[in-house]
Structure formats: C-alpha cells, structure tokens
C-alpha cells in the first residue's frame, strides 16, 4: 500500500450524535413518566402503592419498603433505596432491575424500554422532516388525512388512511409526542366547532364527519370510529350539549352508538339519542353515503326515528290549580307498595352499626327480585334489582345470600333479577361513575334496573370539594351530582335505595323525631321521598323497630321485626311467654357452643390436628366453655345430624393414623384444610415446607336413622337447622 492510497480518518470530525441521543432519551423518560404506575408494577410486581409513593424491598423486586419511588410532584419518578443509599431516575431503575449498567449497556436498555412503550426506533433528522409521507409497513402512500385540533386550533394529531390490496388501514400520528400512536386521551374531531354548537351529531369515522360538516352540521367522531375505545376518549367537550348519534347501518355501528351514548351521559350531555337509520338503506349505510346521494339529512336529523337515552326536561314545570283538579289520569304504579318506593323516588334506609341493616336489606331486595311480599312491602311483579354494595367481599356475600329464605316457587325469577357487586373499592366520582354506570346498564341485557341500591353510601361517598358525609353541602352534591347521574343514565324512573348510618340520639330525641339520627340529616331529609329506620330499642333483646317516613303517601305504622330461624318476621312486642327470656339465653348458648366447636375443628386442622368425636370430647373437656365430655359428644352428635359436621374415614390419605374402631371416622367441617409438614427442614435455612390439603368428607350421619352413610358429593353441604330445635343442652 502506498501513501497515495492511505485514507486518514479523523474521528474529531464525526457528526455530533449527542443531541439526537439526548432527545431520544428524554422521549423515553417522558414515556415512562406518563405510565409511571404501570412501569413500576411491571418492574416490581411485589411493590405496593400507598398514597403518593410506591414501595418495594429493593431493585431486585423483593417485598418490603426500603426502596421508595415518588409518584407526585416535581420528584415524580425519582427513587431512593434507603437500605444502601442508592437512587436515580426511571431509566436507572429499569437498568438496575434487569442487572444492567446505564454506562455500559445503555443501547440495550433504551431498546428494551422503547419496545415496552411501543415506540418506533429513532430516526435521523432528515427522515423526521418528512416522516408522514414515507410509506408505512408497505401500505403505500396515504390516500386521505384528517387533522384533530384543540378548541384553540392547535394541531393535536393526524389520522392517515392507506388503501393496500388487503383493505383500508388507518394510522394515527401523535403530533406532540411525534410518534405513530393515538394521543392519550384521544380528542374528538372538529373541537373548535363543538365549543360553539349546542346540538351535535356524533358519527362513525372522520370521512362521515367531514361530509356532514360540509353539509352545514356540527359533526364529530371519536378517533378510530366503531373500534374507538370509549374509555380512552375525552368526551368532556360534549358536556352541556345535546348529542344525536348517527351510527352506520350495521351491528358494530349500533354497538358503537350504545357505548358512545353511555359515555356522553357520564360526560354530562343534556340530551342523548341514537338515530335509527332508515330500514330501506343498504348494509353499512352512513352519513357520508347520505350526503353523496343527496338524501335529506336535515329532515332525518330533526325528525328521524331515534332511541332516546337521555332527554331534556323542562327546567321549571308549572301547573295551574285547574289543571291539577282536572287531571284524572291514574297514578303511576308503586315500585314497592304501599308507596314505600315510587317511580323516580329515593328511599334512605338508616340504622346504627350492628343493628342488621345489610342483612335486612339483602333479604328485602332478594324478595323484591323474586316478586315476593316482605314484611308487608309488596312489588307489583318480580323487580330487577342492582345491589351496589361496598362492604362485604364476594365469599361472604355469597354466604349471606345462601342464608336468605325465599319462596321456592319464586326462586327462579330472583336468580336472574338480583345482581350484586362484591365489595367495591372505589368512590362515586367521575372515574367511579364511568365504571358503575355501564355495569348497571349491562346487568339485565336490554331491560333496565327497577331498583338501584347503594350500601353503604359512606364507603363510596364523594362530596365534590372534599366535604364529608356529615356536611350538608357535600351530601347534597353527592345526591344530585352522583346518585342522580347514575339514575339518569340507567333509568330515570328507577327507585333508589341508600343505606346510611345513624348518629347517636338520646331516647327523648329519638322519640320526638327519629330521622334526626341520619348523618347529614337536613339535606338528606330534604331530598328523599321515603325514610326508613331499623332501630333496636332494647339492646338486651333482638327485636327491632322498623320506622317509616313517607312523602308520597299516607303514614305507615311502625313495625316490630326480628330474625327468627333465618327469616325476618313481624312480631308482637307485647308477647311475653313464660320462661321466654330463659329460653332465649339457652338458645344463644347452644348457638355459641355450636359455633365454637365448628371453629375449633377448623382451626385445629390448620395446625395439623384432626379428631374423632371421642378424641375431641376428651381433648376439649372444660375448655372454651364447652362443658364436660358427655355434653361435647351430645353437641357433636347434634351438629352431625344437622349437617354441620361430617366425617372422613380415609385419614391415611392425609398422613393421619387410622381412626380406630369408630364407625364414623374423623370429624370434618366445610372448608376444612389440613396443614402438615411436607418434609424435613431445609438444611440451609431451617425452614419447613407446609403442605395444605383440602379435607373432604366421605360419610355423613343420616338425620333420620343415625346411620353412617357415604356422601354423594363431598363438595355439597346441606344444613338441617330445624331438626334439633327441641334438643336440650
């Protein structure tokens, strides 16, 4: 090689890469901050969010609270591990959680983050200048383009249409993020016109919207048309507007219209309706087709058939005395007779803690769903009841429901008409309404709810500016802006039942006006149409008073009620049978002992111990208030006859010794789990692995003959509470 052929490379003259790299890094950091909570739970699944901080044990994701990440304020996304005084930003956290170094592995780290965020690789400045004219994924050049702008005219996003041989494709471009993606949240189309318009036509797709806009209508669409994710679209610009939804004439179009209608109601539209496309039009016919063929769109929009989702009501309806006297139309039928709950009415059901409100309400609502009378309260037919409850978790709700005694011939209706939520972990703010309203609207298919019950309002309360449930202004906000919005969105004629707690009042105060006991009383009482209280006048007795206050009907005398053998019944407060108090004490003792035996058997199996009847009587004689051996054996026998205790004879399958000569075997209760060591301790840690085995019965005691019989289905437990009512202790 000669000197003439030598090419000298001066690396000091290489193009500057740092600015572009810094720009890409900042975009990744911003993307991680936008989805901070999701990023943290992805990196550290064992972490916990508490208030405005995220906690985890260390950068390896161990459970604990040594590593803290800020979730709010100017330090959002910064973390510090107080165990080793380490810290940094989200990119450093990503690297450390993957065992990588930001100094030596940075390209690998950014590629990993970019792939998780769904970002395309960084492009050169020359490509960035004309990136939207470059064919995407071999789709070819775009054939149409629509701009989404803010109310002030600032460009937010662009949607491009491509027409490859495989069919139409759409690609959104986020102008602010400079990425091929939809903005978050997604804006509505034609926002500057929506601000000025009072009546808006919502269609499916930008092409259709543009056609109607050119025809002189204030039209808009959600980005991505019928496939638009409703929950990711910002519908708030439609608040206070009257919206007519014009769907394409096909099933996806109507589904889109239904979802969009619910979103419009939640957003606060004054009126919402879905236009029914003419039946003589072809499949997929839409507004753009109508404009193209010269169809009279104005007449269709003004007078066409529609399904009204929410209607505008007169602000101040007025009636002359003559009109009231001359109106002989029948009264609307009660939802619950006699005038307990009327169409569009609100009933507040109050009571002190532990008085039995939720148990009473559950029994009442299931009877209404079955079309059955409950304590003199009658539904005209089986009602559709949505029970939005925020207190009892699923398994315990299921347990309570199975204890409700319904007429067998009414059970079929109740099974479908009663819909309940497990314990809610939300409040009824805008985000909560966005979850609750669709759930109620979809609960009964094409039909609507007759009753919407919320139990208790304390757990879902949202007072607007932060006032509590005892603040009258906050309570009024909750009733008018939260509860009423649910009713308007689901069924304006539905009856609302709110379970609420009561304050403590003196006996004289309670006798003078018991409804003063409701928390937030003045605004709450001024709003409801019916008040109902469950009150225990004597804490030594189980009898309660059921007190009514009706605005829409004649007064209902108060009732004395009690739960007897699993059923709420009306009782005579003057009934004083000889030895009744003594008998009640004996019954309570029997129930306590029964519960104690069942609980002991359950807890002992969790410690690896199971018993035959004789072994249990010997082991617990004189303990837990169960009495002597003979008493314990008699109670175990009675519980076996009632179905609370069954037996299993295959003890060897669980690592237990043979049950001996007993004809029944080991005692077993529902849900019993046997926990035993699975082997020797670990030599390194000394920890012992515990094996858990669900214990299933093999035999039961026949309630009629007392014989030991094999069970047909070990997963089914049937209780016979009434068989041993006369048994003495």
Secondary structure, DSSP 8 states (H G I E B T S, - for coil): --GGG-----GGGS---HHHHHHHHHHHHHHHHHTHHHHHHHH-TT-EEETTEEEESSTT--SSSSEEEE-SSTTTT-EEETTTTEEE-HHHHHHHHTT--TTTSHHHHHHHHHHHHT------HHHHHTGGGS-STT--S-SEEEEEE-TTS-EEEEEEEEEETTEEEEEEEETTTTBSS--SSB-BTTHHHHHH-SEEEEESSHHHHHHHHHTT--EEEBTTGGG--GGGB--GGGTT-EEEEE--SSHHHHHHHHHHHHHHHHHT-SEEEEE---TTS-TT--HHHHHHTT--HHHHHHHS-EEEEE----SS----HHHHHH--------SEETTTB-TT-EEEEEE-TTSSHHHHHHHHHHHHHHT--BTTBEESS---EEEEESSS-HHHHHHHHHH----GGGHHHHHHHEEE-------SSHHHHHHHHHHHHHTTTTS--SEEEEE-GGGG---SSS--TTSHHHHHHIIIIIIHHHHHHH-TT-EEEEEEEB----HHHHHH-GGGGBTTHHHHHHH-SEEEEEE-S-TTS--EEEEEEESSS-----EEEEEETTEEEE--TT---TTHHHHHHHHHHHHHHHHHHHHHHHHHHHTT----HHHHHHHTTTSTT--SHHHHHHHHHHHHHHTS-EEE--GGGGT----TT-SS-EEE-TT-EEEEE-SS--TTT----EEEEE---SEEE-TTT--EEE-S-TT-----TTTTTT---
